[in-house]
Amino acid sequence: MDAFSIAYFGLISALLAYGAPFLQTTFRRILFGLCTGLIAAVLMPLVRGYFF
């Protein structure tokens, strides 16, 4: 992995770590993680295109 990918996935992991404690139920945590992962998968090629 290059430095961009490591920083990108580090940012996504930080967002998940920040948001998960505020969600009370397991379903909400799974839904939050799923939505964050899908958004990350869609945005990575777009963001990468701006820098490389």
N, CA, C and O atoms as CSV, one atom per row, in Angstrom:
chain,resi,resn,atom,element,x,y,z
A,1,MET,N,N,0.838,-1.187,0.000
A,1,MET,CA,C,0.000,0.000,0.000
A,1,MET,C,C,0.878,1.244,0.000
A,1,MET,O,O,1.933,1.281,0.633
A,2,ASP,N,N,0.430,2.239,-0.708
A,2,ASP,CA,C,1.160,3.497,-0.713
A,2,ASP,C,C,0.709,4.376,0.455
A,2,ASP,O,O,-0.228,4.031,1.174
A,3,ALA,N,N,1.369,5.489,0.632
A,3,ALA,CA,C,1.099,6.365,1.771
A,3,ALA,C,C,-0.323,6.942,1.707
A,3,ALA,O,O,-0.954,7.137,2.746
A,4,PHE,N,N,-0.826,7.213,0.509
A,4,PHE,CA,C,-2.176,7.745,0.366
A,4,PHE,C,C,-3.213,6.749,0.874
A,4,PHE,O,O,-4.130,7.127,1.603
A,5,SER,N,N,-3.074,5.487,0.498
A,5,SER,CA,C,-4.024,4.465,0.941
A,5,SER,C,C,-3.984,4.277,2.447
A,5,SER,O,O,-5.027,4.126,3.083
A,6,ILE,N,N,-2.809,4.284,3.012
A,6,ILE,CA,C,-2.678,4.126,4.463
A,6,ILE,C,C,-3.342,5.305,5.180
A,6,ILE,O,O,-4.065,5.103,6.156
A,7,ALA,N,N,-3.106,6.514,4.714
A,7,ALA,CA,C,-3.717,7.695,5.338
A,7,ALA,C,C,-5.230,7.688,5.163
A,7,ALA,O,O,-5.963,8.055,6.081
A,8,TYR,N,N,-5.698,7.277,3.998
A,8,TYR,CA,C,-7.128,7.253,3.713
A,8,TYR,C,C,-7.843,6.268,4.629
A,8,TYR,O,O,-8.842,6.618,5.258
A,9,PHE,N,N,-7.340,5.046,4.707
A,9,PHE,CA,C,-7.984,4.051,5.556
A,9,PHE,C,C,-7.785,4.365,7.036
A,9,PHE,O,O,-8.620,3.989,7.859
A,10,GLY,N,N,-6.708,5.040,7.385
A,10,GLY,CA,C,-6.536,5.504,8.756
A,10,GLY,C,C,-7.596,6.525,9.126
A,10,GLY,O,O,-8.111,6.508,10.244
A,11,LEU,N,N,-7.926,7.415,8.197
A,11,LEU,CA,C,-8.975,8.411,8.428
A,11,LEU,C,C,-10.336,7.744,8.581
A,11,LEU,O,O,-11.117,8.132,9.448
A,12,ILE,N,N,-10.627,6.758,7.762
A,12,ILE,CA,C,-11.895,6.035,7.857
A,12,ILE,C,C,-11.977,5.293,9.189
A,12,ILE,O,O,-13.024,5.303,9.836
A,13,SER,N,N,-10.900,4.657,9.599
A,13,SER,CA,C,-10.882,3.951,10.883
A,13,SER,C,C,-11.065,4.914,12.047
A,13,SER,O,O,-11.744,4.591,13.022
A,14,ALA,N,N,-10.470,6.082,11.951
A,14,ALA,CA,C,-10.635,7.088,12.997
A,14,ALA,C,C,-12.090,7.544,13.080
A,14,ALA,O,O,-12.609,7.749,14.177
A,15,LEU,N,N,-12.746,7.702,11.949
A,15,LEU,CA,C,-14.153,8.088,11.934
A,15,LEU,C,C,-15.009,7.012,12.597
A,15,LEU,O,O,-15.911,7.327,13.372
A,16,LEU,N,N,-14.734,5.755,12.298
A,16,LEU,CA,C,-15.473,4.664,12.923
A,16,LEU,C,C,-15.226,4.607,14.425
A,16,LEU,O,O,-16.158,4.401,15.202
A,17,ALA,N,N,-13.982,4.788,14.833
A,17,ALA,CA,C,-13.651,4.760,16.259
A,17,ALA,C,C,-14.301,5.928,16.995
A,17,ALA,O,O,-14.679,5.788,18.158
A,18,TYR,N,N,-14.434,7.062,16.342
A,18,TYR,CA,C,-15.056,8.223,16.961
A,18,TYR,C,C,-16.571,8.047,17.073
A,18,TYR,O,O,-17.165,8.396,18.094
A,19,GLY,N,N,-17.188,7.511,16.036
A,19,GLY,CA,C,-18.643,7.434,15.993
A,19,GLY,C,C,-19.249,6.267,16.734
A,19,GLY,O,O,-20.367,6.391,17.233
A,20,ALA,N,N,-18.577,5.151,16.831
A,20,ALA,CA,C,-19.155,3.947,17.415
A,20,ALA,C,C,-19.572,4.095,18.877
A,20,ALA,O,O,-20.646,3.608,19.230
A,21,PRO,N,N,-18.797,4.731,19.742
A,21,PRO,CA,C,-19.234,4.823,21.144
A,21,PRO,C,C,-20.526,5.614,21.354
A,21,PRO,O,O,-21.189,5.447,22.378
A,22,PHE,N,N,-20.893,6.472,20.399
A,22,PHE,CA,C,-22.101,7.272,20.545
A,22,PHE,C,C,-23.361,6.512,20.141
A,22,PHE,O,O,-24.471,6.988,20.381
A,23,LEU,N,N,-23.205,5.343,19.535
A,23,LEU,CA,C,-24.344,4.560,19.080
A,23,LEU,C,C,-24.663,3.488,20.123
A,23,LEU,O,O,-23.773,2.760,20.564
A,24,GLN,N,N,-25.939,3.393,20.516
A,24,GLN,CA,C,-26.305,2.525,21.616
A,24,GLN,C,C,-26.467,1.059,21.218
A,24,GLN,O,O,-26.062,0.175,21.974
A,25,THR,N,N,-27.038,0.786,20.073
A,25,THR,CA,C,-27.348,-0.601,19.730
A,25,THR,C,C,-26.341,-1.157,18.730
A,25,THR,O,O,-25.674,-0.416,18.007
A,26,THR,N,N,-26.254,-2.471,18.713
A,26,THR,CA,C,-25.350,-3.150,17.786
A,26,THR,C,C,-25.777,-2.901,16.348
A,26,THR,O,O,-24.926,-2.727,15.476
A,27,PHE,N,N,-27.078,-2.882,16.082
A,27,PHE,CA,C,-27.565,-2.646,14.730
A,27,PHE,C,C,-27.123,-1.289,14.203
A,27,PHE,O,O,-26.718,-1.176,13.046
A,28,ARG,N,N,-27.196,-0.265,15.034
A,28,ARG,CA,C,-26.767,1.067,14.610
A,28,ARG,C,C,-25.269,1.102,14.338
A,28,ARG,O,O,-24.832,1.764,13.396
A,29,ARG,N,N,-24.478,0.406,15.140
A,29,ARG,CA,C,-23.033,0.353,14.907
A,29,ARG,C,C,-22.710,-0.341,13.597
A,29,ARG,O,O,-21.847,0.112,12.846
A,30,ILE,N,N,-23.401,-1.442,13.321
A,30,ILE,CA,C,-23.183,-2.158,12.052
A,30,ILE,C,C,-23.608,-1.287,10.880
A,30,ILE,O,O,-22.912,-1.226,9.866
A,31,LEU,N,N,-24.733,-0.620,11.010
A,31,LEU,CA,C,-25.215,0.256,9.944
A,31,LEU,C,C,-24.260,1.422,9.707
A,31,LEU,O,O,-23.989,1.785,8.563
A,32,PHE,N,N,-23.756,2.004,10.781
A,32,PHE,CA,C,-22.787,3.103,10.670
A,32,PHE,C,C,-21.511,2.622,9.975
A,32,PHE,O,O,-20.992,3.305,9.092
A,33,GLY,N,N,-21.011,1.465,10.366
A,33,GLY,CA,C,-19.813,0.906,9.733
A,33,GLY,C,C,-20.026,0.568,8.273
A,33,GLY,O,O,-19.149,0.802,7.442
A,34,LEU,N,N,-21.193,0.016,7.956
A,34,LEU,CA,C,-21.507,-0.332,6.574
A,34,LEU,C,C,-21.585,0.912,5.701
A,34,LEU,O,O,-21.019,0.943,4.608
A,35,CYS,N,N,-22.282,1.931,6.176
A,35,CYS,CA,C,-22.399,3.177,5.405
A,35,CYS,C,C,-21.043,3.850,5.233
A,35,CYS,O,O,-20.719,4.335,4.149
A,36,THR,N,N,-20.254,3.880,6.298
A,36,THR,CA,C,-18.925,4.485,6.207
A,36,THR,C,C,-18.048,3.725,5.221
A,36,THR,O,O,-17.328,4.340,4.435
A,37,GLY,N,N,-18.099,2.412,5.252
A,37,GLY,CA,C,-17.318,1.596,4.317
A,37,GLY,C,C,-17.738,1.798,2.870
A,37,GLY,O,O,-16.891,1.888,1.981
A,38,LEU,N,N,-19.035,1.868,2.632
A,38,LEU,CA,C,-19.518,2.082,1.266
A,38,LEU,C,C,-19.127,3.468,0.745
A,38,LEU,O,O,-18.709,3.614,-0.404
A,39,ILE,N,N,-19.265,4.458,1.583
A,39,ILE,CA,C,-18.856,5.809,1.179
A,39,ILE,C,C,-17.360,5.849,0.901
A,39,ILE,O,O,-16.921,6.469,-0.068
A,40,ALA,N,N,-16.580,5.192,1.746
A,40,ALA,CA,C,-15.132,5.162,1.537
A,40,ALA,C,C,-14.771,4.454,0.233
A,40,ALA,O,O,-13.878,4.902,-0.487
A,41,ALA,N,N,-15.453,3.360,-0.075
A,41,ALA,CA,C,-15.160,2.619,-1.305
A,41,ALA,C,C,-15.505,3.434,-2.546
A,41,ALA,O,O,-14.827,3.325,-3.568
A,42,VAL,N,N,-16.539,4.237,-2.466
A,42,VAL,CA,C,-16.934,5.060,-3.609
A,42,VAL,C,C,-16.019,6.275,-3.755
A,42,VAL,O,O,-15.652,6.648,-4.869
A,43,LEU,N,N,-15.652,6.889,-2.637
A,43,LEU,CA,C,-14.879,8.126,-2.714
A,43,LEU,C,C,-13.392,7.926,-2.970
A,43,LEU,O,O,-12.737,8.829,-3.491
A,44,MET,N,N,-12.839,6.763,-2.615
A,44,MET,CA,C,-11.391,6.600,-2.769
A,44,MET,C,C,-10.920,6.816,-4.213
A,44,MET,O,O,-9.959,7.557,-4.421
A,45,PRO,N,N,-11.554,6.205,-5.212
A,45,PRO,CA,C,-11.087,6.473,-6.586
A,45,PRO,C,C,-11.234,7.944,-6.988
A,45,PRO,O,O,-10.398,8.475,-7.720
A,46,LEU,N,N,-12.286,8.595,-6.513
A,46,LEU,CA,C,-12.480,10.004,-6.863
A,46,LEU,C,C,-11.414,10.888,-6.217
A,46,LEU,O,O,-10.842,11.762,-6.868
A,47,VAL,N,N,-11.157,10.654,-4.946
A,47,VAL,CA,C,-10.153,11.456,-4.244
A,47,VAL,C,C,-8.762,11.170,-4.799
A,47,VAL,O,O,-7.960,12.089,-4.965
A,48,ARG,N,N,-8.476,9.921,-5.081
A,48,ARG,CA,C,-7.182,9.562,-5.638
A,48,ARG,C,C,-6.967,10.224,-6.992
A,48,ARG,O,O,-5.845,10.609,-7.322
A,49,GLY,N,N,-8.032,10.359,-7.781
A,49,GLY,CA,C,-7.939,10.998,-9.080
A,49,GLY,C,C,-7.547,12.462,-8.998
A,49,GLY,O,O,-6.924,12.984,-9.922
A,50,TYR,N,N,-7.896,13.132,-7.913
A,50,TYR,CA,C,-7.523,14.529,-7.740
A,50,TYR,C,C,-6.036,14.704,-7.415
A,50,TYR,O,O,-5.447,15.731,-7.751
A,51,PHE,N,N,-5.437,13.721,-6.771
A,51,PHE,CA,C,-4.054,13.854,-6.340
A,51,PHE,C,C,-3.056,13.154,-7.267
A,51,PHE,O,O,-1.891,13.548,-7.330
A,52,PHE,N,N,-3.498,12.133,-7.977
A,52,PHE,CA,C,-2.560,11.371,-8.815
A,52,PHE,C,C,-3.040,11.260,-10.224
A,52,PHE,O,O,-2.370,10.652,-11.059
